[in-house]
Amino acid sequence: MGKKIGLCGLAIALAINVPTATAQVLEEIVVNARKKEESLQDVPVTLTALGSESLERLNINNIKDIASLVPTLQTAQRGSGAGASIFLRGIGSSSIDASFDSAVALNFDDVVSNSARLISQGNLDMAQVEVLKGPQSLYFGKGASAGVVSIQSADPTQEFEAFVRASVESEEGGQTFEGVVSGALSETLSARLAARSINIDEVQLNTQPGVANRQRGEESRDARLTLLWEPSDRFSANLKISVSEYENDGSLSFTDVNCADDTAQLGVYPQASALAVPILVANTYDCQFGDQRTQVADQNSIVNQPGGQPGNNNGVPFGSQELELARLKLDWQISDALTLTSVTSNLDLSEAGFDCFAYDTNGSNCIVTENTVDSFSQELRLAASINSSLEVVVGAYYQNRDLLHVNIQDVFSVPVLLSLLTGSPEAARDPFTGFTIDWIKEHPTAHETFSLFSSLSWNINDAWNLTVGGRYSDEQKENLYQTPFVHAGFQLLLPGAAAQSGFSVPIDFADTNFSPELSLSYQPTENLNYYFAYKTGFKSGGVSFSQLPVLADFFALAAGDASALIFDSETVEGFELGLKSLLLDGDLRLNATLYDYDYENLQNQQFNSLTFVFTTFNAGDVDNRGLEVDAVYQTDFDGLSLRGAFAYTDSKYSSSFVNIAGVDLNGQTRQNAPELTFNMGFDYIFPI
């Protein structure tokens, strides 16, 4: 959490059986990109994989850290909406709307989640990380239209193992403490307990004078218990129970503002509020992007009166999130040719936060957010080896997910305006509730997903392999749009708002999809693999959570027209050409991929700052193509290895798409899709 500066940090580790030999060969990596163990160099999937040794050396603690090693992977943590965004190869979903599934799915120990908010959770005691690029719907289901970040945690060991580890991060003032105990409880039962605490003092510095949280930091506490029962060679049960608590000093801890230039003057921007309440920007405003500085005032005292905004922590910005995840995996080898796998999971996530989003000196536009996710899933897979050259996998997946998204908002600053007009702070209060906010908006949603999938893998001969498969998905969503409270002053100033107070209407969405996939690989030698993959993907549509209570939407909803809130499903189709190779007697691992995908109905959202209206829609078509190369070289110099990755991305709108400014973006490059990205590094390991 926070930046990792390797040359400035200090790490101390105490362990039993510390290895002292230097690394002489490349680390062999076995991946689960197709829900079975395969060599990284054999699987016809473009991915970056990091084993436990690399994760430990690089001090990788969470998904945000992983992004620094994968050129096209971008993560951003936000305060409202989905709470975060994840982009891969220039494709991702807006963080503004909590109703969007993440286009990059997250897979934790075979439990797939489409909630981007999970990137803020710490990931401890990791055995392996895999970043699968491109559509992965066949094996990971809906919501993996851009890729998958897969994290596997360490399992118990039969031999006793224990270690503690501490590290200090110098730039942002961070400390990490971690401990693991693992070993056998009996001949058939083993356990592993891991725990960690991370504290970062200053992720961002708020330069606004007099604020409550000038140094905005974060902290997390994570623990996991794993029990492994192996009563026979043909059956195993693996139970993982994880709990995580995350806190920060405000939802804007991870934002920065990029102005047109590096200066800003004192100004009044009435267009920033539909009611022309002055928004003042000081001439000391910090516009330098990337300097970990921001300027945000605490909540206006007129709004921040006792009982004025439920859940606002007395006007002090904060963010908190709690996660509980239980997963039970059963593997039963029925016969030498037949294996049944069951993965059952239950995930509970709750989030609350408060911050002010106006970037001004008034402390306006302050929002309390509350989000919960309750998800149960069940997957069954049956793998059958027909003969030495043919393998078939059939499976079924079910998920029941309940979401609740609540916004308690001061957006149009109606209470402030009433107070200014009357000269009395008490005039800001709603006469019936005493609230000083514009409204409370709630969106409970029930999701139900069912899918069937199957794949057939045929070893045509010693060199050629053909795999074909597909997944059928059925999505059902029931959403309730309701505004239990709208400020009385807001009702007077904006006709129609009164009708929305207490308004509630159900909105349903349903869709089905079939996503086929094909891959053909050719391995003329053990160290050389060429492959072609045709892939499709699917990310279901739904009902937007981010619409503000405006008059036009109310009349449409009252008449049974919810089209302004509904967005369609996103689909993708395309191909990849890949090369995986081990050269120089196995000292150089060089992999390259050329890809070309067409995305249709790309889910998008824009915010019009002039009218204060969110617009959720499907942006039409996007051509997404590029070239990726990554390499690791173990030099002849003992302990020294070099690594690097390069990516060229060309992601453009390929059909007419007019944004809120009236500009047709057809042919223009998309945001979050830099053309050239790369990283380089080295490891030098020697005994002390």
Beta strands, then each sheet from edge to edge (+ up, - down):
strand 1: 10-15
strand 2: 30-31
strand 3: 38-39
strand 4: 47-51
strand 5: 73-77
strand 6: 84-88
strand 7: 91-92
strand 8: 104-108
strand 9: 111-113
strand 10: 126-133
strand 11: 147-153
strand 12: 161-169
strand 13: 174-184
strand 14: 189-206
strand 15: 215-232
strand 16: 235-248
strand 17: 267-268
strand 18: 280-281
strand 19: 293-294
strand 20: 318-335
strand 21: 338-356
strand 22: 366-387
strand 23: 390-410
strand 24: 439-459
strand 25: 464-486
strand 26: 503-525
strand 27: 528-539
strand 28: 542-543
strand 29: 566-567
strand 30: 570-583
strand 31: 588-600
strand 32: 603-608
strand 33: 613-618
strand 34: 622-634
strand 35: 640-653
strand 36: 676-684
sheet 1: 1+ 12- 13+ 14- 15+ 16- 20+ 21- 22+ 23- 24+ 25- 26+ 27- 30+ 31- 34+ 35- 36+
sheet 2: 1+ 12- 13+ 14- 19-
sheet 3: 2+ 3-
sheet 4: 4+ 10- 11+ 8+ 9-
sheet 5: 5+ 6- 7+
sheet 6: 17+ 18-
sheet 7: 28+ 29-
sheet 8: 32+ 33-
end
